[in-house]
């Protein structure tokens, strides 16, 4: 009798453990690969006229699905990263325009839910590997470093490289972190692993040139600009291998520093495109994403792993549009503008999702999605609800992963944002822009003579005019009033999802110049 009891107890425990493991394994792994300054037209799948060969990402698109109308929440780096992790528009934070520097303080407070902290609280192992660009607080020797661009070596010398950083990605839900703080052209040039700088900082480096420049600044002994991209992919593969051994669901956030400047393809990729170094760099990224997907296949975990590939904004003019254009390639495809702009080329990006277990191969979605949608998507996948103070601008993309349910996707409009703080709102075919020019770096530029005489606002029908050439402002007052009202409500409610109104961070809105609603007072 005693032996029978022990056997039954053992059997019960075994069944419970097996059940727990089955539930665990049912949760999909999630890998989010974020390219830096990659244009919509740089991948063959999105631009049939493009000249850059991207066979591995094209294959990923065939195995999964693509979104032809995907957008970043901003036309530049930092704010888009904020939106990806928090599910909230960046202009609700202290960052109303521009980007952070390599020594900026942390932008995301530790009490805000991120995709990483949400998944960690639901049994995931989480990792950040790559370019952070959301600020963290360096340890300092004698005085605080303020949130301003660094101009001289004296300020850098205040950083104590022997001590841990604080307000780091580890405090925002990431179990493992490895990467650098700003863009690859922003000092200091050091790797930080789990809050510790990985090597002595004894060098000062700088490079100038058309494609491969970076600013002067401290450089750690183990930091080689040219090797950063392949090194980060290697680290990502190490994490995937380790998680596979543990058999626990994982989230890997892999924000690349490339093909952003410095444009540094490794020797084996130089000249491969026949176009220019930027195109070579894109091909190198394509190769490594292909290798990452092959690793998932080899480990037998690709079927229930969601792999997302996208970019943080449009292509930068540093890619030399004129050189690429002379050879028949446009990084923005048919769209107007590029990185930094309020035009489509600034924020419309390639977006691929592969999840063999759930997504039918070869799907194409024309739904308008935004990179803020990750957090709500993760919650929906796990059958969880977000609170009113979480993911205020995040809509679950899960319904779009099947043609049968795609019309259940709840996003009805999207707000866009440029480098100088200009806004646009998009609903259906119509896009209303709250400024007379590009809001960024392309013609017509803000505060330049070239915008004189232009209408204050712009309205485009993107179905009929994807190039944004025909400004319809003033011709459709009902549509304009509807979009303006939606925009005002989105600002005042502190959210675009259903729920209790939330507060925006309003310090920088105290001046009319940066108040997004003040533009209407002048109209």
ZAMI-868307 format. One record per residue (C-alpha): residue number from 1; residue in one letter; x, y, z. Coordinates in nm, 4 decimals. Layout:
! ZAMI-868307
TIZA NUM A X Y Z
...
***
This chain:
! ZAMI-868307
TIZA 1 X 0.0000 0.0000 0.0000
TIZA 2 X 0.2798 0.2385 0.0979
TIZA 3 X 0.4675 0.1655 -0.2262
TIZA 4 X 0.1491 0.2200 -0.4271
TIZA 5 X 0.0921 0.5553 -0.2543
TIZA 6 X 0.4481 0.6684 -0.3253
TIZA 7 X 0.4159 0.5578 -0.6868
TIZA 8 X 0.0902 0.7486 -0.7321
TIZA 9 X 0.2383 1.0565 -0.5641
TIZA 10 X 0.5412 1.0371 -0.7918
TIZA 11 X 0.3134 0.9958 -1.0945
TIZA 12 X 0.1041 1.2973 -0.9909
TIZA 13 X 0.4141 1.5158 -0.9446
TIZA 14 X 0.5504 1.3992 -1.2796
TIZA 15 X 0.2223 1.4832 -1.4529
TIZA 16 X 0.2083 1.8277 -1.2932
TIZA 17 X 0.5662 1.9042 -1.3942
TIZA 18 X 0.4995 1.7782 -1.7456
TIZA 19 X 0.1902 1.9945 -1.7642
TIZA 20 X 0.3845 2.2997 -1.6490
TIZA 21 X 0.6551 2.2296 -1.9060
TIZA 22 X 0.3922 2.1918 -2.1784
TIZA 23 X 0.2389 2.5271 -2.0854
TIZA 24 X 0.5843 2.6844 -2.0816
TIZA 25 X 0.6813 2.5432 -2.4170
TIZA 26 X 0.3478 2.6555 -2.5668
TIZA 27 X 0.4483 3.0170 -2.5113
TIZA 28 X 0.6367 3.1261 -2.8239
TIZA 29 X 0.9904 3.2586 -2.8171
TIZA 30 X 1.0057 3.6164 -2.9468
TIZA 31 X 1.2991 3.7715 -3.1339
TIZA 32 X 1.2748 4.1370 -3.2367
TIZA 33 X 1.5489 4.2417 -3.4815
TIZA 34 X 1.5604 4.6185 -3.5326
TIZA 35 X 1.7792 4.7506 -3.8131
TIZA 36 X 1.9022 5.1101 -3.7838
TIZA 37 X 1.8261 5.3519 -4.0706
TIZA 38 X 1.7189 5.0820 -4.3174
TIZA 39 X 1.4805 5.2120 -4.5818
TIZA 40 X 1.1490 5.0641 -4.6938
TIZA 41 X 1.2911 5.0205 -5.0429
TIZA 42 X 1.6121 4.8454 -4.9378
TIZA 43 X 1.4648 4.4926 -4.9284
TIZA 44 X 1.3697 4.3138 -5.2484
TIZA 45 X 1.0382 4.1970 -5.1021
TIZA 46 X 0.9236 4.5577 -5.0581
TIZA 47 X 1.0824 4.7102 -5.3664
TIZA 48 X 1.0831 4.5053 -5.6856
TIZA 49 X 1.2835 4.7810 -5.8533
TIZA 50 X 1.5509 4.7752 -5.5804
TIZA 51 X 1.9077 4.6811 -5.6638
TIZA 52 X 2.0300 4.5459 -5.3277
TIZA 53 X 2.0251 4.1674 -5.3033
TIZA 54 X 1.8564 4.0519 -4.9813
TIZA 55 X 1.7884 3.6804 -5.0366
TIZA 56 X 1.7652 3.5803 -4.6705
TIZA 57 X 1.5154 3.8475 -4.5663
TIZA 58 X 1.3191 3.7811 -4.8843
TIZA 59 X 1.3075 3.4137 -4.7859
TIZA 60 X 1.1967 3.5079 -4.4334
TIZA 61 X 0.9145 3.7092 -4.5906
TIZA 62 X 0.8066 3.4109 -4.8013
TIZA 63 X 0.8113 3.1858 -4.4947
TIZA 64 X 0.6142 3.4365 -4.2889
TIZA 65 X 0.4236 3.7526 -4.3658
TIZA 66 X 0.4934 4.1126 -4.4569
TIZA 67 X 0.3200 4.4396 -4.3743
TIZA 68 X 0.3275 4.6904 -4.6588
TIZA 69 X 0.1925 4.9757 -4.4449
TIZA 70 X 0.4064 4.9508 -4.1289
TIZA 71 X 0.5300 5.2620 -3.9506
TIZA 72 X 0.7659 5.3626 -3.6768
TIZA 73 X 0.6310 5.6028 -3.4156
TIZA 74 X 0.9037 5.8510 -3.5080
TIZA 75 X 1.1340 5.9258 -3.7993
TIZA 76 X 1.4471 5.8952 -3.5817
TIZA 77 X 1.6202 5.6466 -3.3485
TIZA 78 X 1.5562 5.7143 -2.9783
TIZA 79 X 1.1831 5.7893 -2.9906
TIZA 80 X 1.1069 5.4802 -3.1970
TIZA 81 X 1.2945 5.2617 -2.9471
TIZA 82 X 1.0948 5.4184 -2.6656
TIZA 83 X 0.7703 5.3294 -2.8444
TIZA 84 X 0.8746 4.9725 -2.9214
TIZA 85 X 0.9503 4.8904 -2.5594
TIZA 86 X 0.6781 5.0915 -2.3831
TIZA 87 X 0.3910 5.0806 -2.6335
TIZA 88 X 0.3603 5.4558 -2.5899
TIZA 89 X 0.4312 5.7486 -2.8207
TIZA 90 X 0.7623 5.9144 -2.7351
TIZA 91 X 0.6182 6.2663 -2.7292
TIZA 92 X 0.4227 6.1689 -2.4188
TIZA 93 X 0.7637 6.1344 -2.2502
TIZA 94 X 1.0150 6.4138 -2.1798
TIZA 95 X 1.1518 6.3646 -2.5340
TIZA 96 X 0.9556 6.5967 -2.7621
TIZA 97 X 1.2014 6.6095 -3.0528
TIZA 98 X 1.5449 6.4866 -3.1595
TIZA 99 X 1.7396 6.1970 -3.0080
TIZA 100 X 1.9547 6.1290 -2.7030
TIZA 101 X 2.3349 6.1319 -2.6990
TIZA 102 X 2.5774 5.8664 -2.5802
TIZA 103 X 2.5832 6.0172 -2.2315
TIZA 104 X 2.2163 6.1064 -2.1903
TIZA 105 X 2.0387 5.9997 -1.8754
TIZA 106 X 1.7781 5.7233 -1.8800
TIZA 107 X 1.4574 5.8158 -2.0622
TIZA 108 X 1.2356 5.5284 -1.9445
TIZA 109 X 1.1571 5.5320 -1.5700
TIZA 110 X 1.1918 5.2013 -1.3878
TIZA 111 X 0.8220 5.1956 -1.2933
TIZA 112 X 0.7022 5.1921 -1.6546
TIZA 113 X 0.6064 4.8554 -1.8014
TIZA 114 X 0.8112 4.7481 -2.1013
TIZA 115 X 0.7746 4.4512 -2.3338
TIZA 116 X 1.0686 4.2969 -2.1464
TIZA 117 X 0.9313 4.3482 -1.7950
TIZA 118 X 0.5889 4.2234 -1.9032
TIZA 119 X 0.7298 3.9058 -2.0572
TIZA 120 X 0.9674 3.8495 -1.7654
TIZA 121 X 0.6741 3.8636 -1.5240
TIZA 122 X 0.5083 3.5964 -1.7365
TIZA 123 X 0.7893 3.3419 -1.7233
TIZA 124 X 1.0182 3.4557 -2.0042
TIZA 125 X 1.3957 3.4890 -1.9976
TIZA 126 X 1.4712 3.8265 -2.1530
TIZA 127 X 1.7757 3.9789 -2.3214
TIZA 128 X 1.8818 4.3025 -2.4832
TIZA 129 X 2.1789 4.2799 -2.7206
TIZA 130 X 2.2729 4.5800 -2.9331
TIZA 131 X 2.2310 4.9553 -2.9547
TIZA 132 X 2.0289 5.0956 -2.6637
TIZA 133 X 2.0002 5.4696 -2.7363
TIZA 134 X 1.7473 5.5254 -2.4586
TIZA 135 X 1.9945 5.6628 -2.2079
TIZA 136 X 2.1369 5.5157 -1.8918
TIZA 137 X 2.3197 5.6806 -1.6026
TIZA 138 X 2.6950 5.6454 -1.6127
TIZA 139 X 2.8850 5.6290 -1.2850
TIZA 140 X 3.0704 5.9568 -1.2431
TIZA 141 X 3.3751 6.0698 -1.0510
TIZA 142 X 3.2898 6.4182 -0.9372
TIZA 143 X 2.9792 6.5788 -1.0880
TIZA 144 X 2.6613 6.4990 -1.2756
TIZA 145 X 2.6519 6.4710 -1.6510
TIZA 146 X 2.3558 6.6594 -1.7840
TIZA 147 X 2.1400 6.5569 -2.0772
TIZA 148 X 2.3281 6.7574 -2.3401
TIZA 149 X 2.5496 6.6574 -2.6323
TIZA 150 X 2.9054 6.6048 -2.5167
TIZA 151 X 3.1459 6.8598 -2.6599
TIZA 152 X 3.4806 6.7936 -2.4969
TIZA 153 X 3.7032 6.5310 -2.3470
TIZA 154 X 3.6893 6.6809 -1.9963
TIZA 155 X 3.3287 6.5749 -1.9519
TIZA 156 X 3.4029 6.2221 -2.0708
TIZA 157 X 3.6756 6.1986 -1.8107
TIZA 158 X 3.4124 6.2341 -1.5399
TIZA 159 X 3.2771 5.8883 -1.6254
TIZA 160 X 3.4075 5.6244 -1.3863
TIZA 161 X 3.4480 5.3176 -1.6063
TIZA 162 X 3.5264 5.0946 -1.3088
TIZA 163 X 3.1792 5.1298 -1.1593
TIZA 164 X 2.8390 5.0011 -1.2642
TIZA 165 X 2.5950 5.2111 -1.4632
TIZA 166 X 2.2477 5.2674 -1.3154
TIZA 167 X 1.8954 5.3053 -1.4544
TIZA 168 X 1.9995 5.0447 -1.7088
TIZA 169 X 1.8111 4.8001 -1.9324
TIZA 170 X 1.8462 4.5463 -1.6494
TIZA 171 X 1.6092 4.7621 -1.4467
TIZA 172 X 1.3502 4.7579 -1.7248
TIZA 173 X 1.2927 4.3840 -1.7364
TIZA 174 X 1.5979 4.2475 -1.9167
TIZA 175 X 1.7665 3.9542 -1.7425
TIZA 176 X 2.0733 3.9799 -1.9646
TIZA 177 X 2.2045 4.2950 -2.1318
TIZA 178 X 2.4958 4.3566 -2.3643
TIZA 179 X 2.5519 4.6569 -2.5851
TIZA 180 X 2.6463 5.0197 -2.6260
TIZA 181 X 2.4568 5.3289 -2.5183
TIZA 182 X 2.4152 5.5520 -2.8236
TIZA 183 X 2.4568 5.5281 -3.1976
TIZA 184 X 2.7843 5.3877 -3.3254
TIZA 185 X 2.9027 5.7394 -3.4094
TIZA 186 X 2.8341 5.8662 -3.0527
TIZA 187 X 3.0976 5.8282 -2.7794
TIZA 188 X 3.1815 5.6717 -2.5443
TIZA 189 X 3.2583 5.3594 -2.7453
TIZA 190 X 3.2310 5.0825 -2.4886
TIZA 191 X 3.0354 4.7637 -2.4362
TIZA 192 X 2.8336 4.7340 -2.1173
TIZA 193 X 2.7348 4.3864 -1.9991
TIZA 194 X 2.4878 4.3625 -1.7133
TIZA 195 X 2.5724 4.7178 -1.6024
TIZA 196 X 2.9534 4.6753 -1.6174
TIZA 197 X 3.1908 4.8150 -1.8802
TIZA 198 X 3.3640 4.5126 -2.0272
TIZA 199 X 3.7185 4.6461 -2.0848
TIZA 200 X 3.9495 4.9334 -1.9850
TIZA 201 X 3.8772 5.2639 -2.1573
TIZA 202 X 4.2237 5.3858 -2.2529
TIZA 203 X 4.1951 5.5075 -2.6121
TIZA 204 X 4.0541 5.8094 -2.7928
TIZA 205 X 3.9367 5.7425 -3.1472
TIZA 206 X 3.7776 5.9367 -3.4295
TIZA 207 X 3.7288 5.8819 -3.8004
TIZA 208 X 3.6245 6.1096 -4.0826
TIZA 209 X 3.4988 6.0191 -4.4275
TIZA 210 X 3.1967 5.9975 -4.6538
TIZA 211 X 3.0555 5.6739 -4.5146
TIZA 212 X 3.2572 5.5627 -4.2144
TIZA 213 X 3.2902 5.8638 -3.9848
TIZA 214 X 3.2386 5.8721 -3.6092
TIZA 215 X 3.2789 6.1423 -3.3464
TIZA 216 X 3.5900 6.1735 -3.1331
TIZA 217 X 3.5648 6.0009 -2.7964
TIZA 218 X 3.6851 5.7415 -2.5440
TIZA 219 X 3.7083 5.3880 -2.6799
TIZA 220 X 3.7457 5.0655 -2.4832
TIZA 221 X 4.0192 4.8170 -2.5656
TIZA 222 X 3.7651 4.5574 -2.6860
TIZA 223 X 3.5623 4.7956 -2.9046
TIZA 224 X 3.6293 4.7742 -3.2792
TIZA 225 X 3.3730 4.9752 -3.4770
TIZA 226 X 3.3964 4.7536 -3.7830
TIZA 227 X 3.3327 4.4368 -3.5844
TIZA 228 X 3.0406 4.5633 -3.3728
TIZA 229 X 2.7571 4.4355 -3.5945
TIZA 230 X 2.8895 4.0780 -3.6363
TIZA 231 X 2.9892 4.0719 -3.2688
TIZA 232 X 2.6355 4.1596 -3.1592
TIZA 233 X 2.4906 3.8877 -3.3816
TIZA 234 X 2.7363 3.6421 -3.2247
TIZA 235 X 2.6181 3.7440 -2.8773
TIZA 236 X 2.2564 3.7032 -2.9841
TIZA 237 X 2.3264 3.3524 -3.1128
TIZA 238 X 2.4985 3.2643 -2.7838
TIZA 239 X 2.1857 3.3711 -2.5955
TIZA 240 X 1.9565 3.1664 -2.8213
TIZA 241 X 2.1750 2.8573 -2.7760
TIZA 242 X 2.1755 2.9036 -2.3987
TIZA 243 X 1.7976 2.9478 -2.3839
TIZA 244 X 1.7456 2.6389 -2.5971
TIZA 245 X 1.9336 2.4324 -2.3410
TIZA 246 X 1.7135 2.5710 -2.0622
TIZA 247 X 1.3913 2.4985 -2.2490
TIZA 248 X 1.2348 2.8212 -2.1254
TIZA 249 X 1.0540 3.0726 -2.3489
TIZA 250 X 1.2704 3.3745 -2.4253
TIZA 251 X 1.2478 3.7290 -2.5574
TIZA 252 X 1.5491 3.8640 -2.7454
TIZA 253 X 1.5523 4.2336 -2.8329
TIZA 254 X 1.8259 4.2788 -3.0939
TIZA 255 X 1.8469 4.6461 -3.1988
TIZA 256 X 2.1336 4.6711 -3.4461
TIZA 257 X 2.3569 4.9778 -3.4853
TIZA 258 X 2.3594 4.9244 -3.8619
TIZA 259 X 2.3356 5.0223 -4.1440
TIZA 260 X 2.3525 5.3575 -3.9574
TIZA 261 X 2.6813 5.5477 -3.9717
TIZA 262 X 2.9611 5.4582 -3.9505
TIZA 263 X 2.8842 5.2490 -4.2582
TIZA 264 X 3.1383 4.9727 -4.2070
TIZA 265 X 3.0798 4.6464 -4.3913
TIZA 266 X 3.3468 4.3923 -4.3009
TIZA 267 X 3.6108 4.3001 -4.5566
TIZA 268 X 3.4239 3.9998 -4.6953
TIZA 269 X 3.1250 4.2207 -4.7815
TIZA 270 X 3.3018 4.5257 -4.9267
TIZA 271 X 3.2073 4.5737 -5.2893
TIZA 272 X 2.9620 4.2799 -5.2889
TIZA 273 X 2.6627 4.4930 -5.3868
TIZA 274 X 2.8272 4.6696 -5.6789
TIZA 275 X 2.6514 4.9845 -5.5578
TIZA 276 X 2.8233 5.1467 -5.2569
TIZA 277 X 2.9297 5.0664 -4.8971
TIZA 278 X 2.5779 5.1232 -4.7640
TIZA 279 X 2.4366 4.8562 -4.9946
TIZA 280 X 2.7224 4.6244 -4.8942
TIZA 281 X 2.6296 4.6792 -4.5290
TIZA 282 X 2.2639 4.5948 -4.5957
TIZA 283 X 2.3722 4.2702 -4.7613
TIZA 284 X 2.5847 4.1836 -4.4567
TIZA 285 X 2.2850 4.2343 -4.2263
TIZA 286 X 2.0701 4.0218 -4.4555
TIZA 287 X 2.3277 3.7409 -4.4341
TIZA 288 X 2.3385 3.7481 -4.0546
TIZA 289 X 1.9599 3.7502 -4.0156
TIZA 290 X 1.9553 3.4474 -4.2434
TIZA 291 X 2.2137 3.2781 -4.0224
TIZA 292 X 2.0054 3.3535 -3.7117
TIZA 293 X 1.6994 3.1945 -3.8721
TIZA 294 X 1.9048 2.8897 -3.9715
TIZA 295 X 2.0152 2.8523 -3.6103
TIZA 296 X 1.6516 2.8358 -3.5016
TIZA 297 X 1.5935 2.5642 -3.7614
TIZA 298 X 1.8982 2.3666 -3.6469
TIZA 299 X 1.7843 2.3841 -3.2845
TIZA 300 X 1.4357 2.2715 -3.3799
TIZA 301 X 1.2672 2.5754 -3.2269
TIZA 302 X 1.1797 2.7853 -3.5317
TIZA 303 X 0.8219 2.6542 -3.5503
TIZA 304 X 0.7187 2.8277 -3.2278
TIZA 305 X 0.9524 3.1258 -3.2424
TIZA 306 X 0.8200 3.4632 -3.3551
TIZA 307 X 1.0875 3.6515 -3.5458
TIZA 308 X 1.0156 4.0152 -3.6276
TIZA 309 X 1.2429 4.2157 -3.8545
TIZA 310 X 1.1970 4.5878 -3.9109
TIZA 311 X 1.3794 4.9225 -3.8996
TIZA 312 X 1.3719 5.2133 -3.6560
TIZA 313 X 1.3004 5.4712 -3.9291
TIZA 314 X 1.3712 5.5395 -4.2947
TIZA 315 X 1.7105 5.5431 -4.4610
TIZA 316 X 1.9522 5.8234 -4.3767
TIZA 317 X 2.0920 6.0535 -4.6467
TIZA 318 X 2.4319 5.9338 -4.5228
TIZA 319 X 2.3673 5.6313 -4.7460
TIZA 320 X 2.4230 5.8663 -5.0433
TIZA 321 X 2.0885 5.8604 -5.2226
TIZA 322 X 2.2433 6.0259 -5.5265
TIZA 323 X 2.5039 5.7502 -5.5658
TIZA 324 X 2.2442 5.4749 -5.5226
TIZA 325 X 1.9964 5.6569 -5.7469
TIZA 326 X 2.2510 5.6766 -6.0293
TIZA 327 X 2.2541 5.2952 -6.0201
TIZA 328 X 1.8771 5.2616 -6.0090
TIZA 329 X 1.8174 5.2134 -5.6362
TIZA 330 X 1.6023 5.4310 -5.4075
TIZA 331 X 1.6122 5.3354 -5.0357
TIZA 332 X 1.2668 5.4912 -4.9868
TIZA 333 X 1.1112 5.3088 -5.2804
TIZA 334 X 0.8238 5.5127 -5.4240
TIZA 335 X 0.7859 5.7196 -5.1080
TIZA 336 X 0.8892 6.0788 -5.0482
TIZA 337 X 1.1626 6.1793 -4.8043
TIZA 338 X 1.3914 5.9828 -4.5763
TIZA 339 X 1.5022 5.9534 -4.2144
TIZA 340 X 1.3994 6.2494 -3.9934
TIZA 341 X 1.1074 6.3517 -4.2193
TIZA 342 X 0.7339 6.3567 -4.1571
TIZA 343 X 0.6923 6.2291 -4.5124
TIZA 344 X 0.6423 5.8525 -4.5645
TIZA 345 X 1.0103 5.7892 -4.6345
TIZA 346 X 1.0834 5.8964 -4.2785
TIZA 347 X 0.8668 5.6442 -4.0960
TIZA 348 X 0.7274 5.3795 -4.3351
TIZA 349 X 0.9494 5.0744 -4.2873
TIZA 350 X 0.9840 4.7128 -4.3969
TIZA 351 X 0.8157 4.4805 -4.1478
TIZA 352 X 0.8405 4.0999 -4.1597
TIZA 353 X 0.6957 3.8512 -3.9094
TIZA 354 X 0.7698 3.4776 -3.9171
TIZA 355 X 0.5909 3.2334 -3.6855
TIZA 356 X 0.5447 2.9005 -3.8666
TIZA 357 X 0.3189 2.7539 -3.5977
TIZA 358 X 0.0587 3.0292 -3.6384
TIZA 359 X 0.1278 3.2357 -3.9529
TIZA 360 X 0.0573 3.0964 -4.2986
TIZA 361 X 0.3581 3.1415 -4.5257
TIZA 362 X 0.3388 3.4165 -4.7841
TIZA 363 X 0.0748 3.6370 -4.6200
TIZA 364 X 0.0683 4.0045 -4.7146
TIZA 365 X -0.1131 4.2519 -4.4892
TIZA 366 X -0.2077 4.6032 -4.5922
TIZA 367 X -0.3201 4.6974 -4.2415
TIZA 368 X -0.1598 5.0139 -4.1039
TIZA 369 X 0.0478 4.9028 -3.8062
TIZA 370 X 0.2914 5.0842 -3.5791
TIZA 371 X 0.6031 4.9716 -3.3930
TIZA 372 X 0.4338 5.0716 -3.0665
TIZA 373 X 0.2159 4.7612 -3.1096
TIZA 374 X 0.4651 4.5060 -2.9712
TIZA 375 X 0.3612 4.5256 -2.6049
TIZA 376 X -0.0106 4.4707 -2.6664
TIZA 377 X 0.0714 4.1914 -2.9101
TIZA 378 X 0.2775 4.0105 -2.6467
TIZA 379 X -0.0052 4.0477 -2.3951
TIZA 380 X -0.2609 3.9149 -2.6431
TIZA 381 X -0.0451 3.6155 -2.7329
TIZA 382 X -0.0306 3.5215 -2.3651
TIZA 383 X -0.3991 3.5965 -2.3056
TIZA 384 X -0.3200 3.8785 -2.0622
TIZA 385 X -0.4729 4.2235 -2.0162
TIZA 386 X -0.2697 4.5423 -1.9936
TIZA 387 X -0.3610 4.7947 -1.7242
TIZA 388 X -0.4703 5.1477 -1.8112
TIZA 389 X -0.1180 5.2793 -1.7485
TIZA 390 X 0.0492 5.0262 -1.9796
TIZA 391 X 0.0898 5.0441 -2.3571
TIZA 392 X -0.1294 5.3500 -2.4034
TIZA 393 X -0.0678 5.3526 -2.7803
TIZA 394 X -0.0238 4.9793 -2.8378
TIZA 395 X -0.2736 4.7674 -3.0341
TIZA 396 X -0.2381 4.3924 -3.0629
TIZA 397 X -0.1208 4.2800 -3.4072
TIZA 398 X -0.2203 3.9209 -3.3317
TIZA 399 X -0.5456 3.9402 -3.5333
TIZA 400 X -0.3500 4.0434 -3.8428
TIZA 401 X -0.1524 3.7179 -3.8331
TIZA 402 X -0.4477 3.5454 -4.0036
TIZA 403 X -0.6689 3.6586 -4.2913
TIZA 404 X -0.9674 3.5205 -4.0993
TIZA 405 X -0.9213 3.7629 -3.8101
TIZA 406 X -0.7274 4.0600 -3.9533
TIZA 407 X -1.0305 4.2884 -3.9460
TIZA 408 X -1.0363 4.2507 -3.5659
TIZA 409 X -0.7199 4.4635 -3.5480
TIZA 410 X -0.8284 4.7701 -3.3504
TIZA 411 X -0.5925 5.0502 -3.4648
TIZA 412 X -0.8004 5.3079 -3.6532
TIZA 413 X -0.5435 5.5877 -3.6815
TIZA 414 X -0.1717 5.6452 -3.6285
TIZA 415 X 0.0244 5.9528 -3.5249
TIZA 416 X 0.3622 6.0219 -3.6854
TIZA 417 X 0.6439 6.2399 -3.5519
TIZA 418 X 0.9535 6.3948 -3.7120
TIZA 419 X 1.2955 6.4907 -3.5782
TIZA 420 X 1.1994 6.8549 -3.5139
TIZA 421 X 0.8782 6.7620 -3.3328
TIZA 422 X 0.6355 6.8019 -3.6231
TIZA 423 X 0.3260 6.5818 -3.6237
TIZA 424 X 0.1065 6.4027 -3.8733
TIZA 425 X -0.2018 6.1862 -3.8266
TIZA 426 X -0.3101 5.9077 -4.0595
TIZA 427 X -0.6503 5.7434 -4.0858
TIZA 428 X -0.7314 5.5219 -4.3795
TIZA 429 X -0.6135 5.6789 -4.7021
TIZA 430 X -0.5714 6.0284 -4.5593
TIZA 431 X -0.2682 6.1763 -4.3876
TIZA 432 X -0.2793 6.5247 -4.2336
TIZA 433 X 0.0576 6.6941 -4.1666
TIZA 434 X 0.0752 6.9797 -3.9150
TIZA 435 X 0.3605 7.1699 -4.0817
TIZA 436 X 0.4363 7.3225 -4.4226
TIZA 437 X 0.7477 7.1203 -4.5144
TIZA 438 X 0.9323 6.7968 -4.4379
TIZA 439 X 0.9706 6.8539 -4.0628
TIZA 440 X 1.3130 6.7006 -4.1124
TIZA 441 X 1.6141 6.7005 -4.3432
TIZA 442 X 1.4690 6.6828 -4.6930
TIZA 443 X 1.3265 6.9633 -4.9069
TIZA 444 X 1.1377 7.1759 -4.8058
TIZA 445 X 1.3254 7.2022 -4.4774
TIZA 446 X 1.1863 7.3656 -4.1606
TIZA 447 X 1.2915 7.7230 -4.0845
TIZA 448 X 1.4367 7.7670 -4.4344
TIZA 449 X 1.3331 8.0079 -4.7084
TIZA 450 X 1.2125 7.7124 -4.9143
TIZA 451 X 0.8973 7.6734 -4.7001
TIZA 452 X 0.7935 8.0373 -4.7417
TIZA 453 X 0.4628 8.0640 -4.9237
TIZA 454 X 0.3667 7.7015 -4.8686
TIZA 455 X 0.0319 7.6134 -4.7052
TIZA 456 X 0.0516 7.5829 -4.3270
TIZA 457 X -0.0653 7.2225 -4.3367
TIZA 458 X -0.0666 6.9293 -4.5762
TIZA 459 X -0.3265 6.6648 -4.6620
TIZA 460 X -0.2545 6.3655 -4.8827
TIZA 461 X -0.4563 6.0733 -5.0113
TIZA 462 X -0.1933 5.8007 -4.9892
TIZA 463 X -0.3950 5.5496 -5.1913
TIZA 464 X -0.4010 5.7836 -5.4902
TIZA 465 X -0.0793 5.9737 -5.4153
TIZA 466 X 0.1745 5.7631 -5.2199
TIZA 467 X 0.4511 6.0019 -5.3293
TIZA 468 X 0.2797 6.2894 -5.1391
TIZA 469 X 0.3044 6.5254 -5.4359
TIZA 470 X -0.0497 6.6665 -5.4431
TIZA 471 X -0.1339 6.8675 -5.1296
TIZA 472 X -0.5121 6.8592 -5.0841
TIZA 473 X -0.5199 7.0906 -4.7817
TIZA 474 X -0.8327 7.3073 -4.7862
TIZA 475 X -1.0232 7.0857 -5.0302
TIZA 476 X -1.1720 6.8384 -4.7806
TIZA 477 X -1.2635 7.0308 -4.4618
TIZA 478 X -1.4713 6.7459 -4.3149
TIZA 479 X -1.1813 6.5034 -4.3385
TIZA 480 X -0.9410 6.7643 -4.1996
TIZA 481 X -1.1685 6.8446 -3.9050
TIZA 482 X -1.2109 6.4746 -3.8263
TIZA 483 X -0.8326 6.4200 -3.8215
TIZA 484 X -0.7680 6.7334 -3.6180
TIZA 485 X -1.0308 6.6275 -3.3622
TIZA 486 X -0.8794 6.2789 -3.3377
TIZA 487 X -0.5377 6.4326 -3.2839
TIZA 488 X -0.6575 6.6692 -3.0105
TIZA 489 X -0.8348 6.3843 -2.8324
TIZA 490 X -0.5239 6.1655 -2.8510
TIZA 491 X -0.3179 6.4413 -2.6905
TIZA 492 X -0.5676 6.5271 -2.4197
TIZA 493 X -0.6479 6.1655 -2.3256
TIZA 494 X -0.2837 6.0638 -2.2957
TIZA 495 X -0.3652 5.7514 -2.4960
TIZA 496 X -0.5087 5.6231 -2.8248
TIZA 497 X -0.6231 5.2857 -2.6895
TIZA 498 X -0.9492 5.2479 -2.4937
TIZA 499 X -0.9132 5.3132 -2.1209
TIZA 500 X -0.8862 5.5713 -1.8477
TIZA 501 X -0.7157 5.8938 -1.9604
TIZA 502 X -0.3480 5.9188 -1.8677
TIZA 503 X -0.1114 6.2107 -1.8234
TIZA 504 X 0.1577 6.3135 -2.0704
TIZA 505 X 0.4907 6.4416 -1.9450
TIZA 506 X 0.4257 6.8104 -1.9984
TIZA 507 X 0.7427 7.0003 -1.9001
TIZA 508 X 0.8392 7.0729 -2.2593
TIZA 509 X 0.4789 7.1500 -2.3536
TIZA 510 X 0.4919 7.4557 -2.1245
TIZA 511 X 0.6227 7.6557 -2.4204
TIZA 512 X 0.3822 7.7162 -2.7067
TIZA 513 X 0.6646 7.6333 -2.9471
TIZA 514 X 0.6520 7.2662 -2.8463
TIZA 515 X 0.2828 7.2372 -2.7544
TIZA 516 X 0.1325 7.0051 -3.0187
TIZA 517 X -0.2043 7.1771 -2.9822
TIZA 518 X -0.0716 7.5347 -3.0087
TIZA 519 X -0.0506 7.4939 -3.3846
TIZA 520 X -0.4289 7.5242 -3.4011
TIZA 521 X -0.4333 7.8554 -3.2163
TIZA 522 X -0.2348 8.0111 -3.4976
TIZA 523 X -0.4658 7.8733 -3.7642
***
